[in-house]
Amino acid sequence: MNRVFIRKDREGYIDSVLVSQYVLSDGRRIVGFYRAFKDEKTVFFDMEILDSEKDSISRNASLVLNHIITNEKPDRIVYIGENEAIKARLLKQLFKEEEKALVREVEPYRYLIPNQAFDEEGFIVHQGLTENVRFGFLSSKRNGCGWISAYNLLKLCGKEQTIQEVSTALSKGNLLGEVFGESIYRIFLYLRRNGLPVRITHAFKSVCLRNMAKSKCGILLYIHKRGSHFVTYRKTEDGRYHFYNAVYGDKYTVMSPEEFTKKYTISPISFLIWIPE
């Protein structure tokens, strides 16, 4: 943990030196985050993986990126490291190759939404704070759960798109301006076009629950007391499921599918977009 980056100007004088930070998750230090230097709009960084869990590179890269965006608010993020596994992951998180570095342009839409709407990895978990992003005729605060679920699932599966791309694509072509929310079939086709091997189920909850048990992640559309709602889910290592944007602001809605549907749904019919394990 003693790497140091130094930038020099054309005359060879030191311009700035390393600032080292750590990114925490659940109180554990899991990522060494190195900010080599920063100008007004760009953060340059390297990182070292300190965690040995199976999906550590994917998770930790997301933690570092969200940490940078939340705390530094840059327009550009540049990875200057040499770790090929990290590079491969960043290319799935909106980075592009540029000369000898990987560069991500941070979209303006990200800064329309307060940091509190995101969890540590950058998934949207508080739809109530997305009022500045329009979806059709209304604010996403009112009817944006469909595009939010698609955004979260694409990010979860290494097919990340920008907030603007997802919300705009799914709001196009609806004559009612998405006043009644998004169609699950439009979301299904959109995910297919973006390379996800999704399947769709519209049936009794018992059938959806069986398919959830065979899936690693997906989107559940269910009926609750105030209407309908889309949530993204993923299976956790202990066999339970993590639901995103189910309870606004709750970053860790984790329970079995049976517990979730019993607690939050009132209709015997549900819709499911799912990816087999």
Helices and strands as residue ranges (DSSP letters): E 6-8, E 14-17, E 19-25, E 28-38, E 42-49, H 56-72, E 76-79, H 84-90, E 96-98, E 101-105, G 108-112, G 115-117, G 127-129, E 134-135, E 138-139, H 140-143, H 145-156, H 163-171, H 184-193, E 199-204, H 205-213, E 215-224, E 227-235, E 241-244, E 253-255, H 257-264, E 269-276
